[in-house]
């Protein structure tokens, strides 16, 4: 994983992977899921997409609302316990193995493409 993966062409990555900045506008518990995740609504400016995100260890739903995140928007829809997850909110594991979401260092317009 990561650094050990083979190199790819930068143009190919930018053509294939659509990452955008969005703002979490709603977050709620998702007890039906097998893993501990939240249901999120993420505003990308021109549209709002839903995501099932494993941010429950480090954030409450109230802490997430209003925060910007980096998300992959073109993976298609993934059904999770009857919920249609439409984007992948990105994150990394901290030293305890809890997910920390990735966000821009300062606010940018929702829907801004990451490159």
RADA-V684814 format. One record per pair of residues at least 24 apart in sequence whose C-alpha atoms are under 10 Angstrom apart, sorted by the first residue. I is the first residue (numbers start at 1). J is the second residue. D is the distance in whole Angstrom. If there is no record, write none. Layout:
BEGIN
i->I j->J d->D
i->I j->J d->D
END
This chain:
BEGIN
i->10 j->115 d->10
i->13 j->115 d->9
i->14 j->114 d->9
i->14 j->115 d->7
i->16 j->74 d->8
i->16 j->75 d->10
i->17 j->72 d->7
i->17 j->73 d->8
i->17 j->74 d->7
i->17 j->75 d->8
i->17 j->114 d->10
i->17 j->115 d->9
i->18 j->71 d->8
i->18 j->72 d->6
i->18 j->73 d->6
i->18 j->74 d->6
i->18 j->75 d->9
i->18 j->113 d->7
i->18 j->114 d->8
i->18 j->115 d->9
i->19 j->70 d->7
i->19 j->71 d->5
i->19 j->72 d->4
i->19 j->73 d->6
i->19 j->74 d->8
i->19 j->87 d->9
i->19 j->88 d->9
i->19 j->89 d->9
i->19 j->90 d->9
i->19 j->111 d->9
i->19 j->112 d->9
i->19 j->113 d->6
i->19 j->114 d->5
i->19 j->115 d->8
i->20 j->44 d->7
i->20 j->69 d->8
i->20 j->70 d->6
i->20 j->71 d->6
i->20 j->72 d->7
i->20 j->73 d->7
i->20 j->74 d->10
i->20 j->87 d->10
i->20 j->89 d->10
i->20 j->109 d->10
i->20 j->110 d->8
i->20 j->111 d->5
i->20 j->112 d->5
i->20 j->113 d->4
i->20 j->114 d->5
i->20 j->115 d->9
i->21 j->45 d->9
i->21 j->68 d->7
i->21 j->69 d->6
i->21 j->70 d->5
i->21 j->71 d->6
i->21 j->72 d->9
i->21 j->73 d->10
i->21 j->89 d->10
i->21 j->102 d->10
i->21 j->103 d->8
i->21 j->104 d->8
i->21 j->107 d->9
i->21 j->108 d->8
i->21 j->109 d->8
i->21 j->110 d->6
i->21 j->111 d->5
i->21 j->112 d->5
i->21 j->113 d->7
i->21 j->114 d->7
i->22 j->47 d->10
i->22 j->48 d->9
i->22 j->49 d->9
i->22 j->66 d->10
i->22 j->67 d->8
i->22 j->68 d->5
i->22 j->69 d->5
i->22 j->70 d->7
i->22 j->71 d->7
i->22 j->73 d->10
i->22 j->89 d->9
i->22 j->103 d->9
i->22 j->104 d->10
i->22 j->108 d->9
i->22 j->109 d->8
i->22 j->110 d->5
i->22 j->111 d->6
i->22 j->112 d->8
i->22 j->113 d->10
i->23 j->48 d->9
i->23 j->64 d->9
i->23 j->65 d->8
i->23 j->66 d->6
i->23 j->67 d->6
i->23 j->68 d->4
i->23 j->69 d->6
i->23 j->70 d->9
i->23 j->71 d->10
i->23 j->103 d->10
i->23 j->107 d->10
i->23 j->108 d->10
i->23 j->109 d->9
i->23 j->110 d->6
i->23 j->111 d->9
i->24 j->48 d->9
i->24 j->49 d->10
i->24 j->50 d->9
i->24 j->51 d->10
i->24 j->61 d->10
i->24 j->63 d->10
i->24 j->64 d->6
i->24 j->65 d->5
i->24 j->66 d->5
i->24 j->67 d->6
i->24 j->68 d->6
i->24 j->69 d->7
i->24 j->89 d->10
i->25 j->64 d->8
i->25 j->65 d->5
i->25 j->66 d->6
i->25 j->67 d->8
i->25 j->68 d->9
i->26 j->50 d->9
i->26 j->61 d->8
i->26 j->62 d->9
i->26 j->64 d->8
i->26 j->65 d->6
i->26 j->66 d->8
i->27 j->51 d->9
i->27 j->52 d->10
i->27 j->53 d->10
i->27 j->60 d->9
i->27 j->61 d->5
i->27 j->62 d->7
i->27 j->63 d->9
i->27 j->64 d->7
i->27 j->65 d->6
i->27 j->66 d->10
i->28 j->52 d->10
i->28 j->60 d->9
i->28 j->61 d->6
i->28 j->62 d->9
i->28 j->64 d->10
i->28 j->65 d->10
i->29 j->56 d->9
i->29 j->60 d->9
i->29 j->61 d->8
i->30 j->56 d->10
i->30 j->80 d->10
i->30 j->81 d->9
i->30 j->83 d->9
i->31 j->81 d->9
i->32 j->80 d->9
i->32 j->81 d->6
i->32 j->82 d->9
i->32 j->83 d->9
i->33 j->80 d->7
i->33 j->81 d->6
i->33 j->82 d->9
i->33 j->83 d->9
i->34 j->80 d->9
i->34 j->81 d->8
i->35 j->80 d->10
i->39 j->83 d->8
i->39 j->84 d->10
i->39 j->85 d->8
i->40 j->64 d->9
i->40 j->65 d->9
i->40 j->85 d->9
i->40 j->87 d->10
i->40 j->89 d->9
i->41 j->65 d->9
i->41 j->85 d->10
i->41 j->86 d->10
i->41 j->87 d->10
i->42 j->66 d->10
i->42 j->67 d->10
i->42 j->68 d->9
i->42 j->69 d->8
i->42 j->71 d->9
i->42 j->86 d->10
i->42 j->87 d->9
i->42 j->89 d->9
i->42 j->110 d->9
i->42 j->111 d->10
i->43 j->68 d->9
i->43 j->69 d->10
i->43 j->110 d->7
i->43 j->111 d->8
i->44 j->68 d->10
i->44 j->69 d->10
i->44 j->71 d->10
i->44 j->73 d->9
i->44 j->109 d->8
i->44 j->110 d->5
i->44 j->111 d->4
i->44 j->112 d->8
i->44 j->113 d->10
i->45 j->109 d->8
i->45 j->110 d->5
i->45 j->111 d->5
i->45 j->112 d->9
i->46 j->110 d->8
i->46 j->111 d->7
i->47 j->110 d->10
i->47 j->111 d->8
i->48 j->86 d->9
i->48 j->87 d->10
i->48 j->111 d->10
i->49 j->73 d->8
i->49 j->77 d->10
i->49 j->84 d->10
i->49 j->85 d->8
i->49 j->86 d->6
i->49 j->87 d->6
i->49 j->88 d->10
i->50 j->77 d->9
i->50 j->83 d->9
i->50 j->84 d->7
i->50 j->85 d->5
i->50 j->86 d->5
i->50 j->87 d->6
i->50 j->88 d->9
i->50 j->89 d->10
i->51 j->77 d->9
i->51 j->78 d->9
i->51 j->80 d->10
i->51 j->83 d->9
i->51 j->84 d->8
i->51 j->85 d->4
i->51 j->86 d->6
i->51 j->87 d->5
i->51 j->88 d->6
i->51 j->89 d->7
i->52 j->78 d->9
i->52 j->79 d->9
i->52 j->80 d->8
i->52 j->83 d->8
i->52 j->84 d->8
i->52 j->85 d->6
i->52 j->86 d->8
i->52 j->87 d->8
i->52 j->88 d->8
i->52 j->89 d->8
i->53 j->85 d->9
i->53 j->87 d->9
i->53 j->88 d->7
i->53 j->89 d->6
i->53 j->90 d->9
i->53 j->91 d->9
i->53 j->99 d->9
i->53 j->101 d->9
i->54 j->89 d->9
i->54 j->90 d->10
i->54 j->91 d->9
i->54 j->98 d->9
i->54 j->99 d->7
i->54 j->100 d->9
i->54 j->101 d->9
i->55 j->89 d->9
i->55 j->90 d->10
i->55 j->91 d->8
i->55 j->98 d->8
i->55 j->99 d->6
i->55 j->100 d->7
i->55 j->101 d->7
i->56 j->98 d->8
i->56 j->99 d->8
i->56 j->100 d->10
i->57 j->96 d->10
i->57 j->97 d->9
i->57 j->98 d->6
i->57 j->99 d->7
i->57 j->100 d->9
i->58 j->94 d->10
i->58 j->98 d->7
i->58 j->99 d->7
i->58 j->100 d->7
i->58 j->101 d->9
i->59 j->98 d->10
i->59 j->99 d->9
i->59 j->100 d->9
i->59 j->101 d->9
i->64 j->101 d->10
i->67 j->101 d->10
i->67 j->103 d->8
i->67 j->104 d->10
i->67 j->107 d->9
i->68 j->101 d->9
i->68 j->102 d->8
i->68 j->103 d->6
i->68 j->104 d->7
i->68 j->105 d->10
i->68 j->106 d->9
i->68 j->107 d->7
i->68 j->108 d->8
i->68 j->109 d->10
i->68 j->110 d->8
i->69 j->101 d->7
i->69 j->102 d->6
i->69 j->103 d->4
i->69 j->104 d->7
i->69 j->110 d->9
i->70 j->101 d->8
i->70 j->102 d->6
i->70 j->103 d->6
i->70 j->104 d->7
i->70 j->111 d->10
i->70 j->112 d->10
i->70 j->113 d->9
i->70 j->114 d->8
i->71 j->101 d->10
i->71 j->102 d->9
i->71 j->103 d->9
i->71 j->111 d->10
i->71 j->113 d->10
i->71 j->114 d->9
i->72 j->113 d->10
i->72 j->114 d->9
i->73 j->111 d->10
i->73 j->113 d->10
END
